[in-house]
Amino acid sequence: MKVFLQNLLDYSHFYNLKLIEIFSDTENSKRLSEKSKILLSHILNASSVWNSRILGIPNRLGVWEIFEAEELRKLEDQNYLETQKILKDRKLNEVIAYKNTKGDYYERTIGDIIFHTLNHATYHRGQIASEFRKSGLEPIVSDYIFYRETTFDY
């Protein structure tokens, strides 16, 4: 299961970086909707919040903070490295106790939390694709199977 989650993490990282590249391009960034900028920041903020919960450290970010492309790249790289370390060093069935942003108490396994963050990112990348179309931009093809077909040799 760790290998599968690592594959999903690599996939998510790959497409987050692709989006950050588009957001960094001056011409494209002029056409991007505010909603797409909010959603990309939210994807990365939420991953950071979940990593903080797993690591037992205070949250560094609010889930709806908005960042420029340069900060997004740093945050994405930090999230990716932290999640890789969690996958390497921790057991997926380890239970993490946390409070959500409303203060409600929950317990979930690390495996569930990591899968949730990756699924959450995919969901919001789909919303960003819709925003791209509304802005007259061609969305990136970010299907997992396409990623596997184009980045891996079997």
VMD Tcl script that builds the backbone (N, CA, C; Angstrom):
set m [mol new atoms 462]
animate dup $m
set s [atomselect $m all]
$s set {name element resname resid chain x y z} {
  {N N MET 1 A 0.819 -1.194 0.000}
  {CA C MET 1 A 0.000 0.000 0.000}
  {C C MET 1 A 0.867 1.263 0.000}
  {N N LYS 2 A 2.009 1.202 0.685}
  {CA C LYS 2 A 2.895 2.368 0.694}
  {C C LYS 2 A 3.377 2.697 -0.711}
  {N N VAL 3 A 3.676 1.667 -1.503}
  {CA C VAL 3 A 4.140 1.901 -2.875}
  {C C VAL 3 A 3.030 2.576 -3.679}
  {N N PHE 4 A 1.808 2.114 -3.527}
  {CA C PHE 4 A 0.677 2.708 -4.235}
  {C C PHE 4 A 0.499 4.177 -3.822}
  {N N LEU 5 A 0.550 4.454 -2.525}
  {CA C LEU 5 A 0.407 5.839 -2.070}
  {C C LEU 5 A 1.568 6.697 -2.554}
  {N N GLN 6 A 2.775 6.132 -2.609}
  {CA C GLN 6 A 3.916 6.877 -3.152}
  {C C GLN 6 A 3.684 7.193 -4.625}
  {N N ASN 7 A 3.146 6.222 -5.388}
  {CA C ASN 7 A 2.833 6.480 -6.797}
  {C C ASN 7 A 1.811 7.606 -6.935}
  {N N LEU 8 A 0.785 7.583 -6.098}
  {CA C LEU 8 A -0.222 8.647 -6.129}
  {C C LEU 8 A 0.377 9.990 -5.707}
  {N N LEU 9 A 1.269 9.963 -4.727}
  {CA C LEU 9 A 1.935 11.186 -4.297}
  {C C LEU 9 A 2.777 11.757 -5.437}
  {N N ASP 10 A 3.523 10.906 -6.122}
  {CA C ASP 10 A 4.338 11.360 -7.259}
  {C C ASP 10 A 3.453 11.966 -8.345}
  {N N TYR 11 A 2.340 11.304 -8.631}
  {CA C TYR 11 A 1.369 11.792 -9.620}
  {C C TYR 11 A 0.839 13.165 -9.223}
  {N N SER 12 A 0.422 13.294 -7.986}
  {CA C SER 12 A -0.133 14.557 -7.508}
  {C C SER 12 A 0.923 15.666 -7.561}
  {N N HIS 13 A 2.130 15.355 -7.137}
  {CA C HIS 13 A 3.229 16.315 -7.164}
  {C C HIS 13 A 3.510 16.771 -8.598}
  {N N PHE 14 A 3.548 15.836 -9.513}
  {CA C PHE 14 A 3.817 16.126 -10.922}
  {C C PHE 14 A 2.812 17.154 -11.455}
  {N N TYR 15 A 1.518 16.908 -11.203}
  {CA C TYR 15 A 0.504 17.815 -11.756}
  {C C TYR 15 A 0.374 19.111 -10.960}
  {N N ASN 16 A 0.657 19.085 -9.693}
  {CA C ASN 16 A 0.701 20.348 -8.956}
  {C C ASN 16 A 1.799 21.246 -9.518}
  {N N LEU 17 A 2.958 20.652 -9.816}
  {CA C LEU 17 A 4.057 21.432 -10.397}
  {C C LEU 17 A 3.693 21.954 -11.785}
  {N N LYS 18 A 3.003 21.145 -12.581}
  {CA C LYS 18 A 2.549 21.602 -13.905}
  {C C LYS 18 A 1.644 22.820 -13.761}
  {N N LEU 19 A 0.710 22.758 -12.823}
  {CA C LEU 19 A -0.182 23.898 -12.600}
  {C C LEU 19 A 0.592 25.121 -12.127}
  {N N ILE 20 A 1.533 24.914 -11.230}
  {CA C ILE 20 A 2.332 26.031 -10.722}
  {C C ILE 20 A 3.105 26.683 -11.876}
  {N N GLU 21 A 3.600 25.884 -12.821}
  {CA C GLU 21 A 4.279 26.432 -14.003}
  {C C GLU 21 A 3.339 27.336 -14.789}
  {N N ILE 22 A 2.112 26.876 -14.980}
  {CA C ILE 22 A 1.131 27.676 -15.719}
  {C C ILE 22 A 0.821 28.958 -14.962}
  {N N PHE 23 A 0.678 28.852 -13.645}
  {CA C PHE 23 A 0.393 30.024 -12.830}
  {C C PHE 23 A 1.575 30.997 -12.820}
  {N N SER 24 A 2.791 30.475 -13.053}
  {CA C SER 24 A 3.993 31.308 -13.063}
  {C C SER 24 A 4.160 32.062 -14.374}
  {N N ASP 25 A 3.571 31.561 -15.436}
  {CA C ASP 25 A 3.685 32.178 -16.753}
  {C C ASP 25 A 2.879 33.481 -16.777}
  {N N THR 26 A 3.550 34.577 -17.063}
  {CA C THR 26 A 2.924 35.901 -16.999}
  {C C THR 26 A 1.695 36.000 -17.898}
  {N N GLU 27 A 1.783 35.504 -19.118}
  {CA C GLU 27 A 0.652 35.597 -20.046}
  {C C GLU 27 A -0.544 34.790 -19.551}
  {N N ASN 28 A -0.284 33.561 -19.124}
  {CA C ASN 28 A -1.373 32.722 -18.616}
  {C C ASN 28 A -1.960 33.285 -17.330}
  {N N SER 29 A -1.099 33.781 -16.452}
  {CA C SER 29 A -1.576 34.226 -15.145}
  {C C SER 29 A -2.561 35.386 -15.265}
  {N N LYS 30 A -2.443 36.171 -16.317}
  {CA C LYS 30 A -3.392 37.260 -16.543}
  {C C LYS 30 A -4.788 36.738 -16.852}
  {N N ARG 31 A -4.860 35.558 -17.416}
  {CA C ARG 31 A -6.147 34.995 -17.832}
  {C C ARG 31 A -6.780 34.094 -16.778}
  {N N LEU 32 A -6.013 33.724 -15.779}
  {CA C LEU 32 A -6.520 32.800 -14.766}
  {C C LEU 32 A -7.558 33.471 -13.877}
  {N N SER 33 A -8.593 32.724 -13.553}
  {CA C SER 33 A -9.605 33.258 -12.644}
  {C C SER 33 A -9.072 33.284 -11.218}
  {N N GLU 34 A -9.641 34.156 -10.419}
  {CA C GLU 34 A -9.269 34.220 -9.006}
  {C C GLU 34 A -9.588 32.892 -8.319}
  {N N LYS 35 A -10.691 32.273 -8.743}
  {CA C LYS 35 A -11.085 30.999 -8.140}
  {C C LYS 35 A -10.014 29.932 -8.363}
  {N N SER 36 A -9.429 29.885 -9.557}
  {CA C SER 36 A -8.394 28.871 -9.809}
  {C C SER 36 A -7.170 29.123 -8.934}
  {N N LYS 37 A -6.844 30.392 -8.696}
  {CA C LYS 37 A -5.715 30.717 -7.820}
  {C C LYS 37 A -6.013 30.301 -6.384}
  {N N ILE 38 A -7.231 30.542 -5.953}
  {CA C ILE 38 A -7.644 30.147 -4.604}
  {C C ILE 38 A -7.586 28.631 -4.455}
  {N N LEU 39 A -8.074 27.903 -5.466}
  {CA C LEU 39 A -8.120 26.441 -5.383}
  {C C LEU 39 A -6.724 25.822 -5.334}
  {N N LEU 40 A -5.798 26.333 -6.133}
  {CA C LEU 40 A -4.447 25.758 -6.104}
  {C C LEU 40 A -3.792 26.013 -4.748}
  {N N SER 41 A -3.933 27.212 -4.231}
  {CA C SER 41 A -3.393 27.478 -2.891}
  {C C SER 41 A -4.043 26.556 -1.864}
  {N N HIS 42 A -5.351 26.364 -1.988}
  {CA C HIS 42 A -6.077 25.516 -1.039}
  {C C HIS 42 A -5.572 24.073 -1.060}
  {N N ILE 43 A -5.314 23.541 -2.240}
  {CA C ILE 43 A -4.778 22.177 -2.352}
  {C C ILE 43 A -3.500 22.048 -1.515}
  {N N LEU 44 A -2.599 22.996 -1.701}
  {CA C LEU 44 A -1.299 22.918 -1.030}
  {C C LEU 44 A -1.416 23.233 0.454}
  {N N ASN 45 A -2.259 24.191 0.797}
  {CA C ASN 45 A -2.468 24.511 2.214}
  {C C ASN 45 A -3.024 23.312 2.962}
  {N N ALA 46 A -4.024 22.666 2.376}
  {CA C ALA 46 A -4.651 21.519 3.037}
  {C C ALA 46 A -3.641 20.386 3.233}
  {N N SER 47 A -2.805 20.140 2.239}
  {CA C SER 47 A -1.772 19.106 2.389}
  {C C SER 47 A -0.828 19.450 3.528}
  {N N SER 48 A -0.472 20.711 3.629}
  {CA C SER 48 A 0.407 21.154 4.713}
  {C C SER 48 A -0.264 20.966 6.073}
  {N N VAL 49 A -1.532 21.313 6.157}
  {CA C VAL 49 A -2.280 21.149 7.417}
  {C C VAL 49 A -2.313 19.683 7.820}
  {N N TRP 50 A -2.605 18.795 6.872}
  {CA C TRP 50 A -2.664 17.365 7.197}
  {C C TRP 50 A -1.300 16.828 7.606}
  {N N ASN 51 A -0.240 17.243 6.903}
  {CA C ASN 51 A 1.102 16.810 7.302}
  {C C ASN 51 A 1.409 17.278 8.717}
  {N N SER 52 A 1.031 18.505 9.040}
  {CA C SER 52 A 1.258 19.024 10.395}
  {C C SER 52 A 0.539 18.178 11.434}
  {N N ARG 53 A -0.675 17.774 11.127}
  {CA C ARG 53 A -1.431 16.932 12.060}
  {C C ARG 53 A -0.726 15.602 12.264}
  {N N ILE 54 A -0.275 14.994 11.184}
  {CA C ILE 54 A 0.424 13.708 11.293}
  {C C ILE 54 A 1.711 13.873 12.100}
  {N N LEU 55 A 2.432 14.934 11.837}
  {CA C LEU 55 A 3.728 15.165 12.491}
  {C C LEU 55 A 3.585 15.725 13.904}
  {N N GLY 56 A 2.368 16.098 14.279}
  {CA C GLY 56 A 2.140 16.617 15.627}
  {C C GLY 56 A 2.737 17.993 15.858}
  {N N ILE 57 A 2.784 18.796 14.803}
  {CA C ILE 57 A 3.310 20.162 14.918}
  {C C ILE 57 A 2.189 21.152 14.623}
  {N N PRO 58 A 2.312 22.376 15.117}
  {CA C PRO 58 A 1.263 23.370 14.859}
  {C C PRO 58 A 1.099 23.639 13.360}
  {N N ASN 59 A -0.142 23.866 12.942}
  {CA C ASN 59 A -0.404 24.221 11.543}
  {C C ASN 59 A 0.287 25.533 11.215}
  {N N ARG 60 A 0.969 25.554 10.089}
  {CA C ARG 60 A 1.650 26.771 9.643}
  {C C ARG 60 A 0.711 27.675 8.857}
  {N N LEU 61 A -0.336 27.089 8.295}
  {CA C LEU 61 A -1.162 27.807 7.329}
  {C C LEU 61 A -2.645 27.636 7.611}
  {N N GLY 62 A -3.415 28.595 7.128}
  {CA C GLY 62 A -4.856 28.433 7.072}
  {C C GLY 62 A -5.204 27.764 5.750}
  {N N VAL 63 A -6.297 27.049 5.705}
  {CA C VAL 63 A -6.616 26.279 4.499}
  {C C VAL 63 A -6.987 27.143 3.292}
  {N N TRP 64 A -7.319 28.407 3.510}
  {CA C TRP 64 A -7.727 29.271 2.390}
  {C C TRP 64 A -6.770 30.435 2.146}
  {N N GLU 65 A -5.552 30.374 2.696}
  {CA C GLU 65 A -4.564 31.408 2.386}
  {C C GLU 65 A -4.220 31.343 0.901}
  {N N ILE 66 A -3.957 32.491 0.310}
  {CA C ILE 66 A -3.627 32.541 -1.114}
  {C C ILE 66 A -2.159 32.935 -1.268}
  {N N PHE 67 A -1.465 32.202 -2.155}
  {CA C PHE 67 A -0.045 32.429 -2.386}
  {C C PHE 67 A 0.232 32.666 -3.862}
  {N N GLU 68 A 1.296 33.385 -4.117}
  {CA C GLU 68 A 1.774 33.573 -5.486}
  {C C GLU 68 A 2.556 32.329 -5.904}
  {N N ALA 69 A 2.813 32.222 -7.207}
  {CA C ALA 69 A 3.412 31.008 -7.769}
  {C C ALA 69 A 4.734 30.631 -7.108}
  {N N GLU 70 A 5.586 31.597 -6.818}
  {CA C GLU 70 A 6.887 31.281 -6.214}
  {C C GLU 70 A 6.719 30.598 -4.860}
  {N N GLU 71 A 5.792 31.120 -4.047}
  {CA C GLU 71 A 5.532 30.508 -2.736}
  {C C GLU 71 A 4.855 29.147 -2.896}
  {N N LEU 72 A 4.016 29.035 -3.923}
  {CA C LEU 72 A 3.352 27.754 -4.164}
  {C C LEU 72 A 4.379 26.668 -4.456}
  {N N ARG 73 A 5.378 26.983 -5.231}
  {CA C ARG 73 A 6.416 25.994 -5.578}
  {C C ARG 73 A 7.146 25.524 -4.316}
  {N N LYS 74 A 7.496 26.466 -3.449}
  {CA C LYS 74 A 8.185 26.104 -2.208}
  {C C LYS 74 A 7.292 25.234 -1.325}
  {N N LEU 75 A 6.035 25.615 -1.220}
  {CA C LEU 75 A 5.098 24.864 -0.390}
  {C C LEU 75 A 4.865 23.469 -0.953}
  {N N GLU 76 A 4.709 23.356 -2.268}
  {CA C GLU 76 A 4.519 22.047 -2.887}
  {C C GLU 76 A 5.720 21.155 -2.638}
  {N N ASP 77 A 6.902 21.677 -2.831}
  {CA C ASP 77 A 8.111 20.871 -2.605}
  {C C ASP 77 A 8.218 20.443 -1.139}
  {N N GLN 78 A 7.910 21.343 -0.224}
  {CA C GLN 78 A 7.954 21.008 1.205}
  {C C GLN 78 A 6.924 19.925 1.536}
  {N N ASN 79 A 5.706 20.084 1.038}
  {CA C ASN 79 A 4.669 19.077 1.277}
  {C C ASN 79 A 5.087 17.714 0.743}
  {N N TYR 80 A 5.624 17.710 -0.465}
  {CA C TYR 80 A 6.035 16.461 -1.101}
  {C C TYR 80 A 7.104 15.747 -0.264}
  {N N LEU 81 A 8.119 16.491 0.150}
  {CA C LEU 81 A 9.193 15.888 0.956}
  {C C LEU 81 A 8.674 15.402 2.309}
  {N N GLU 82 A 7.808 16.188 2.947}
  {CA C GLU 82 A 7.247 15.773 4.245}
  {C C GLU 82 A 6.412 14.503 4.100}
  {N N THR 83 A 5.577 14.459 3.074}
  {CA C THR 83 A 4.719 13.285 2.894}
  {C C THR 83 A 5.553 12.056 2.548}
  {N N GLN 84 A 6.590 12.230 1.735}
  {CA C GLN 84 A 7.498 11.114 1.445}
  {C C GLN 84 A 8.113 10.573 2.731}
  {N N LYS 85 A 8.562 11.465 3.594}
  {CA C LYS 85 A 9.182 11.051 4.861}
  {C C LYS 85 A 8.167 10.325 5.734}
  {N N ILE 86 A 6.943 10.827 5.769}
  {CA C ILE 86 A 5.887 10.157 6.540}
  {C C ILE 86 A 5.671 8.748 6.007}
  {N N LEU 87 A 5.577 8.610 4.689}
  {CA C LEU 87 A 5.387 7.285 4.086}
  {C C LEU 87 A 6.548 6.357 4.407}
  {N N LYS 88 A 7.742 6.898 4.432}
  {CA C LYS 88 A 8.937 6.082 4.703}
  {C C LYS 88 A 9.029 5.673 6.172}
  {N N ASP 89 A 8.754 6.611 7.070}
  {CA C ASP 89 A 9.060 6.412 8.482}
  {C C ASP 89 A 7.888 5.945 9.349}
  {N N ARG 90 A 6.672 6.117 8.888}
  {CA C ARG 90 A 5.517 5.842 9.747}
  {C C ARG 90 A 4.703 4.687 9.197}
  {N N LYS 91 A 3.914 4.085 10.072}
  {CA C LYS 91 A 3.029 2.980 9.675}
  {C C LYS 91 A 1.687 3.552 9.229}
  {N N LEU 92 A 1.168 3.004 8.144}
  {CA C LEU 92 A -0.084 3.509 7.586}
  {C C LEU 92 A -1.274 3.284 8.512}
  {N N ASN 93 A -1.202 2.272 9.369}
  {CA C ASN 93 A -2.319 2.006 10.281}
  {C C ASN 93 A -2.204 2.764 11.601}
  {N N GLU 94 A -1.159 3.591 11.746}
  {CA C GLU 94 A -1.013 4.419 12.941}
  {C C GLU 94 A -2.159 5.429 12.998}
  {N N VAL 95 A -2.793 5.533 14.138}
  {CA C VAL 95 A -3.936 6.425 14.302}
  {C C VAL 95 A -3.460 7.799 14.783}
  {N N ILE 96 A -3.970 8.817 14.118}
  {CA C ILE 96 A -3.651 10.198 14.461}
  {C C ILE 96 A -4.905 10.849 15.032}
  {N N ALA 97 A -4.782 11.455 16.195}
  {CA C ALA 97 A -5.870 12.221 16.799}
  {C C ALA 97 A -5.652 13.689 16.444}
  {N N TYR 98 A -6.721 14.354 16.052}
  {CA C TYR 98 A -6.600 15.760 15.657}
  {C C TYR 98 A -7.937 16.467 15.824}
  {N N LYS 99 A -7.874 17.776 15.766}
  {CA C LYS 99 A -9.075 18.605 15.712}
  {C C LYS 99 A -9.116 19.265 14.348}
  {N N ASN 100 A -10.307 19.280 13.744}
  {CA C ASN 100 A -10.419 19.940 12.448}
  {C C ASN 100 A -10.468 21.451 12.638}
  {N N THR 101 A -10.642 22.176 11.548}
  {CA C THR 101 A -10.619 23.636 11.626}
  {C C THR 101 A -11.789 24.199 12.429}
  {N N LYS 102 A -12.814 23.403 12.655}
  {CA C LYS 102 A -13.956 23.836 13.474}
  {C C LYS 102 A -13.771 23.458 14.939}
  {N N GLY 103 A -12.707 22.713 15.238}
  {CA C GLY 103 A -12.436 22.310 16.612}
  {C C GLY 103 A -13.010 20.949 16.980}
  {N N ASP 104 A -13.592 20.231 16.004}
  {CA C ASP 104 A -14.141 18.899 16.267}
  {C C ASP 104 A -13.009 17.879 16.328}
  {N N TYR 105 A -13.111 16.931 17.254}
  {CA C TYR 105 A -12.076 15.919 17.485}
  {C C TYR 105 A -12.333 14.697 16.602}
  {N N TYR 106 A -11.259 14.176 15.993}
  {CA C TYR 106 A -11.338 12.970 15.166}
  {C C TYR 106 A -10.087 12.130 15.361}
  {N N GLU 107 A -10.185 10.885 14.950}
  {CA C GLU 107 A -9.037 9.988 14.869}
  {C C GLU 107 A -9.107 9.278 13.525}
  {N N ARG 108 A -7.989 9.268 12.807}
  {CA C ARG 108 A -7.904 8.596 11.513}
  {C C ARG 108 A -6.515 7.998 11.372}
  {N N THR 109 A -6.403 6.995 10.500}
  {CA C THR 109 A -5.093 6.402 10.251}
  {C C THR 109 A -4.300 7.285 9.288}
  {N N ILE 110 A -2.986 7.149 9.371}
  {CA C ILE 110 A -2.121 7.889 8.455}
  {C C ILE 110 A -2.435 7.517 7.013}
  {N N GLY 111 A -2.677 6.258 6.741}
  {CA C GLY 111 A -3.020 5.835 5.380}
  {C C GLY 111 A -4.265 6.530 4.862}
  {N N ASP 112 A -5.302 6.613 5.699}
  {CA C ASP 112 A -6.530 7.305 5.293}
  {C C ASP 112 A -6.275 8.786 5.066}
  {N N ILE 113 A -5.483 9.380 5.925}
  {CA C ILE 113 A -5.203 10.816 5.797}
  {C C ILE 113 A -4.433 11.102 4.512}
  {N N ILE 114 A -3.421 10.316 4.232}
  {CA C ILE 114 A -2.644 10.555 3.011}
  {C C ILE 114 A -3.510 10.329 1.782}
  {N N PHE 115 A -4.292 9.258 1.776}
  {CA C PHE 115 A -5.183 9.040 0.626}
  {C C PHE 115 A -6.160 10.205 0.479}
  {N N HIS 116 A -6.689 10.682 1.593}
  {CA C HIS 116 A -7.615 11.805 1.547}
  {C C HIS 116 A -6.966 13.037 0.912}
  {N N THR 117 A -5.743 13.370 1.330}
  {CA C THR 117 A -5.110 14.574 0.788}
  {C C THR 117 A -4.859 14.446 -0.712}
  {N N LEU 118 A -4.502 13.253 -1.159}
  {CA C LEU 118 A -4.260 13.043 -2.586}
  {C C LEU 118 A -5.563 13.096 -3.374}
  {N N ASN 119 A -6.609 12.506 -2.834}
  {CA C ASN 119 A -7.914 12.539 -3.480}
  {C C ASN 119 A -8.471 13.973 -3.500}
  {N N HIS 120 A -8.291 14.674 -2.414}
  {CA C HIS 120 A -8.705 16.078 -2.289}
  {C C HIS 120 A -8.039 16.924 -3.375}
  {N N ALA 121 A -6.747 16.714 -3.583}
  {CA C ALA 121 A -6.015 17.470 -4.605}
  {C C ALA 121 A -6.561 17.174 -6.003}
  {N N THR 122 A -6.841 15.899 -6.277}
  {CA C THR 122 A -7.380 15.531 -7.584}
  {C C THR 122 A -8.724 16.195 -7.821}
  {N N TYR 123 A -9.566 16.189 -6.818}
  {CA C TYR 123 A -10.883 16.819 -6.910}
  {C C TYR 123 A -10.749 18.303 -7.274}
  {N N HIS 124 A -9.898 19.012 -6.566}
  {CA C HIS 124 A -9.759 20.442 -6.822}
  {C C HIS 124 A -9.017 20.733 -8.127}
  {N N ARG 125 A -8.113 19.852 -8.556}
  {CA C ARG 125 A -7.495 20.045 -9.878}
  {C C ARG 125 A -8.555 19.939 -10.970}
  {N N GLY 126 A -9.573 19.104 -10.748}
  {CA C GLY 126 A -10.694 19.037 -11.684}
  {C C GLY 126 A -11.457 20.358 -11.731}
  {N N GLN 127 A -11.644 20.971 -10.581}
  {CA C GLN 127 A -12.306 22.281 -10.551}
  {C C GLN 127 A -11.448 23.333 -11.261}
  {N N ILE 128 A -10.147 23.256 -11.081}
  {CA C ILE 128 A -9.244 24.191 -11.764}
  {C C ILE 128 A -9.346 24.005 -13.276}
  {N N ALA 129 A -9.454 22.755 -13.737}
  {CA C ALA 129 A -9.610 22.495 -15.169}
  {C C ALA 129 A -10.863 23.194 -15.702}
  {N N SER 130 A -11.946 23.144 -14.945}
  {CA C SER 130 A -13.170 23.840 -15.351}
  {C C SER 130 A -12.947 25.348 -15.406}
  {N N GLU 131 A -12.215 25.872 -14.437}
  {CA C GLU 131 A -11.908 27.302 -14.425}
  {C C GLU 131 A -11.034 27.690 -15.621}
  {N N PHE 132 A -10.103 26.825 -15.989}
  {CA C PHE 132 A -9.274 27.086 -17.166}
  {C C PHE 132 A -10.167 27.241 -18.399}
  {N N ARG 133 A -11.087 26.308 -18.581}
  {CA C ARG 133 A -11.979 26.367 -19.753}
  {C C ARG 133 A -12.772 27.675 -19.763}
  {N N LYS 134 A -13.282 28.074 -18.616}
  {CA C LYS 134 A -14.032 29.334 -18.523}
  {C C LYS 134 A -13.167 30.526 -18.893}
  {N N SER 135 A -11.859 30.427 -18.618}
  {CA C SER 135 A -10.922 31.516 -18.896}
  {C C SER 135 A -10.329 31.435 -20.294}
  {N N GLY 136 A -10.740 30.439 -21.072}
  {CA C GLY 136 A -10.225 30.282 -22.422}
  {C C GLY 136 A -8.876 29.600 -22.492}
  {N N LEU 137 A -8.478 28.938 -21.414}
  {CA C LEU 137 A -7.222 28.190 -21.388}
  {C C LEU 137 A -7.500 26.704 -21.521}
  {N N GLU 138 A -6.597 26.001 -22.162}
  {CA C GLU 138 A -6.725 24.559 -22.281}
  {C C GLU 138 A -6.243 23.910 -20.987}
  {N N PRO 139 A -7.107 23.128 -20.333}
  {CA C PRO 139 A -6.657 22.468 -19.099}
  {C C PRO 139 A -5.606 21.403 -19.399}
  {N N ILE 140 A -4.774 21.142 -18.415}
  {CA C ILE 140 A -3.804 20.055 -18.575}
  {C C ILE 140 A -4.546 18.723 -18.466}
  {N N VAL 141 A -4.051 17.731 -19.175}
  {CA C VAL 141 A -4.595 16.383 -19.054}
  {C C VAL 141 A -3.929 15.775 -17.832}
  {N N SER 142 A -4.718 15.553 -16.790}
  {CA C SER 142 A -4.122 15.107 -15.527}
  {C C SER 142 A -4.707 13.796 -15.024}
  {N N ASP 143 A -5.226 12.981 -15.936}
  {CA C ASP 143 A -5.727 11.663 -15.532}
  {C C ASP 143 A -4.570 10.798 -15.046}
  {N N TYR 144 A -4.819 10.046 -13.994}
  {CA C TYR 144 A -3.775 9.178 -13.439}
  {C C TYR 144 A -3.270 8.182 -14.482}
  {N N ILE 145 A -4.177 7.588 -15.236}
  {CA C ILE 145 A -3.761 6.571 -16.210}
  {C C ILE 145 A -2.902 7.203 -17.299}
  {N N PHE 146 A -3.217 8.420 -17.708}
  {CA C PHE 146 A -2.395 9.133 -18.687}
  {C C PHE 146 A -1.006 9.385 -18.113}
  {N N TYR 147 A -0.961 9.799 -16.863}
  {CA C TYR 147 A 0.320 10.012 -16.184}
  {C C TYR 147 A 1.146 8.727 -16.185}
  {N N ARG 148 A 0.526 7.619 -15.830}
  {CA C ARG 148 A 1.241 6.338 -15.782}
  {C C ARG 148 A 1.733 5.940 -17.168}
  {N N GLU 149 A 0.916 6.185 -18.188}
  {CA C GLU 149 A 1.290 5.809 -19.554}
  {C C GLU 149 A 2.449 6.645 -20.086}
  {N N THR 150 A 2.542 7.883 -19.633}
  {CA C THR 150 A 3.543 8.783 -20.204}
  {C C THR 150 A 4.806 8.937 -19.350}
  {N N THR 151 A 4.781 8.456 -18.117}
  {CA C THR 151 A 5.948 8.666 -17.261}
  {C C THR 151 A 6.611 7.390 -16.781}
  {N N PHE 152 A 6.038 6.237 -17.082}
  {CA C PHE 152 A 6.613 4.983 -16.579}
  {C C PHE 152 A 6.814 3.984 -17.701}
  {N N ASP 153 A 7.917 3.293 -17.638}
  {CA C ASP 153 A 8.171 2.156 -18.524}
  {C C ASP 153 A 7.857 0.892 -17.734}
  {N N TYR 154 A 7.250 -0.069 -18.388}
  {CA C TYR 154 A 6.921 -1.318 -17.706}
  {C C TYR 154 A 7.797 -2.428 -18.183}
}
mol reanalyze $m
mol bondsrecalc $m
mol representation Tube
mol addrep $m
